[in-house]
Amino acid sequence: MKNTTGFWPVAPDLRRSDIAFHFRGHDYLGHMVAPAETEGPKPMVMVTHNYQGLKFFDVDVAEYIARLGYVGFAIDLYGDRLPANERLWPEDETHVPAFQQKCFEAMVALDHDHELFRALLKAWLDQGMNHNFVDASISPAAIGYCFGGVAVLEAVRGGLDLGGVVSLHGLLQTGEDPNPARFNAERPPLKSCENNYNTQTVVVVENGADDELVPDDSKQRFFNEMNEAGTDWIFHHYAATPHGFALPPTLGPPGRLHESTDRRSTMNMLSLFREIFPGVRQNPVSHNASGTSIPL
């Protein structure tokens, strides 16, 4: 598996664990990275992937979280719907349409079935919180990129026990796409369910002003929804910033890294962690998982 971690020093004391389970007919495999054993259990940060599925970058993010002093848990929302070796952008451009189609189908199977989506997120949360690396007395955090940003907001709508969530260039409504012509595929019927918002979760949204997938009407509907639900939300809107601003170019076209926005959104994320995990020292780490330098 490729990696982007050449800018970090070797950290042999970091602990790693693969977590596999079966859920509603599918097999899933996630990857946990934790600080050294001498530091004991730490709060967990669940990392959710973009529409490509779990891959090297998401595991790198989990390692970045562990280097900060928390437990990073990179989860896979696709499982065997999309084989693990078919999630990187094809080098042969003729294979791109088929790749897009497979990723799209795995994505809409979840975001068009809200009960299934929330139940799978809850199953992953339970898997992580039951691990001996994790301090289960502290409500965890969840962060997500693109589709993962949709996922963490859906977790809030589903009332999952999360101290805080960060959506990085994620859509704001589950099961919607303002540009459905991007993929030559039919969407399944939308299955919604009743919302049960966790109003104790701090919701942070990091959004690019030039993100074509988050139009103004979507933003206003989100603001109204969060206000009516009584959630504690923060929305950061970055000038001249595209969709995919926090993803490295090693991911192919989905990686549209915008370093200043990635840096500022990372710093906002770190601030949230300090707020919701006040008893845990946060270590300075010079670069995040995309390779963006972070002030120490």
N, C-alpha and C positions, 0 to 999 in steps of 0.2 A: 504494500500500500504506500502511495506517495505521502510525503509530509512536507510541511512548510516551516519546520521548527529549527532550522539551522542558526537562527539568531538567538536561541536560548542556550545557556550553558548546560552541560550534562547534569542531570539530577537523578542519580541512581537510587535515592531513597524514596522517590515517589512510588506509591503502590498502585497496581492496576488489577482490575478484575473484569472478566467478561460475564455478563448476566444474560442468560437465555431462559425463555419461557414460552409456553404455548397459550394462545388466547383466541377463542372463537374460531378455531379452524386454521390458524396461521402460527408459524414459528417466528420468534423475534430474538434478536441478539443486540444487546447494548454494551457500552464500554464505560467503566468507571475509573477515574484517576483520583487518587487521594494523597494528601501530604504524608510525610514519614510516620511510621507507626508510633514513634516516640511522642508525637503531637496528640495522639488519641483521636476519638471521633470528632468530626467537624460538621458544620451545617452543609447541606447539599444544595447544589445549583444544577437543575435539570436543563440540558442543552437540546434544543429541537432544531432539526435540519430544514433546509430549503426544499424546493419541490424535487430535487434530485434524489433525496433520501440520504440516509446516514452514510458518511464517507470519511476520508482522511481529515478533512477540515474540521468536522464536528468533534472528532476525537482530539484534534489539536486544541480546540476551544476548551474541551474538558481538562486537558493538561494545563492550559493557561489558568483555568479556575483553580486547579490544585496548587499551582505555583503561587497563586494569590493567598492560599491558606484555607481554601474550602474544598469540598468534594465535588468534582465535576462529573456529571453523569450524562453522557451522550446517548440518547435513546433513538430507537428506530421505529418510526410509525408505519413503515411499509411492510416490514417482515419479508416473508417469501413471496409476497405479491410482486416484488421487484428484486431479482437476484442481486446479491451484494457486489458482484463483479461487473454489474451493468449500470453503475451509477455515475460514472465519470463521463464528461463530455467527449463524444467520439472524435478521434483525430481525422477520420474520414468523413468529410462533410455530407456524403451521400447517406450516411447512417443517422444523421441528425433527426430527420422527421420521425423515424421509428423510435429513437431514443426519447424524443419529446412526447410521443404518443404513450409510451409505457409509463413514463413519470407522471403524465397527466392522469392516466387512468388510475394509478395507485393513489394519487392525491384526492381525486374527486370521490373515490370510494369512501373516504373518510369525511371530507368537508361537506358532502351532501347527505351525511347521516349523523346528525348531531349527537344522538345518544351513543352510537358506536364510537365516535370520535372522543367524547368525554370519558367513556368507559375505558378505552385503551389508554388514555392519558392517566387515568386513576390507577390502572393496573401497573403502569410504569412507575408512577409515584410510589406505590406500595412496594414494588420490587426494590427501589432505591432506599426507601426509609427503613426497610428491614435488614439492610446490609450493615455489618459491624464497622464499616468505615464511617458511618453516618451517625451524627448526633440527632437521634429521633425526637429529642425534647424541643427542638427548634423547628418551626415551620420553614420549609425550604423555599428557594426561589426557583424561577424558571425563566429562561431566555430563549428566544427563537428568531431565526432569520427567514424572511419571506414567508413561506408556508408555515415555518416554525413560529413566526410572529402571529399568524392566525391561530395556531394551536394554543399559545399561552393565553391569548384573549378568550378563547373558547373554554380553557380551564377555569378562568375567572367566572365566566357565565355559568359554568357547571358547578360552581361552589367548591372547587377543590381547595385543600388546605395549603395555601401558598402565602408566604409573607410578602412577596413582591414578584412582579413579572416585568420583563423588558421585551418589547416587540421591536425588532430592527428591520426596517423597511418591509413590514408585513401589511397585508390587506387588513381592513378594519371590520369587515363583515364576513362571516363564515359562509362558504358556498356561493359567493358572488365573484364575478369577474367582469370588469367593465370593458374588457377586450376579448370576448369569447372566440373571435376569429383566429386567435393565435394558434389554436390547436384544431386539427381536423378530427374532432371526436365529439360524440354526443355525450351530454351530461345525464347522469341518472336522475330520477325524480328526487327532489329535495325533501328530506325527512327532518323536520325541525322538532324540537321538544321544549318543554317549559324551562325557562332560565331560573337559576337559583344563585344569584351573584354572591360571591364572597366579598363583602364590603370591607373586610379587614385587610385585603390584599392591596398593596400599593402598585398601581398600574402605571408603567412608564412606556410611552410610545416614542420611538425615534424615527422620524419620517422625512424623506427628501422632498423638497418643494417641487422638483421636476419628476416625481414618480407618477408615471402615467396610469398606474394601477390604483392610485388613491386620489380620485377626483374630489373637488370641493364638496359635492353633495354627500359623498361618503364620509368625509371628515365631519360635516355638520350632523349627520345621522349618528355618528359615533359619539360626538360630544353630548347630544341630546340623550342618547341611550345611557351613557355613563352617569350623567347628572340625574336622570330619573331613577336609576338604580341606587344612587347614593354612594358610588364608588369613589375612592381616593385616586384621582388620575392626574397625570402630567403628560403633556404633549409637546415635544420639541420638533420644530419645523425648520429644516436647514435649506438656505438659499442655494440655488443652482446645483442641487444634489439629485442624482438619479436613483432609480430603483437598483438594489443590489450594492449599495454604497459600502457595506461592511464586508463584502466577500472578496477574496483575493483573486487575481487573474489566473492563478493555477487551476481554478474551477472552470475555465473557459468563459464564454460570453456571459453567463450569469454573474460572474465576478466583475463588478464595475466599481472597483475600489475608489472611493473619494476620501483621501487620507485625512483631511481636516475634519470632515464630518465623522469619519470612523473614530478618530481620536476623541472628539468631543462626546460622541455617543458612548464610547467606552468609559470615559471619565464619569459620565452620568450614571452608568451602570455600577461602577465602583462606588460611587457615592450612595447609591441605593443599598448595596451590600453592607456598607458601613452602618447605615441606618437600621436595617432589619436584623443584622448580626452584630450588635454593639459590643458584645463581650469577646469577640474574636478578632485578633490582630490581623490586619490586612498587609500582606507583604508587598513591597514595591517590585514590579516586574517591568522591564524596560520596553518590551514590545508585546502587543497582543497577538492573537493567533493568525491574523492577516499580515503581520509584519509591521504594523503601524507603531511608531514610537509613541510611548505614553510618558508624560512628565512624571518624574519620581518625587 
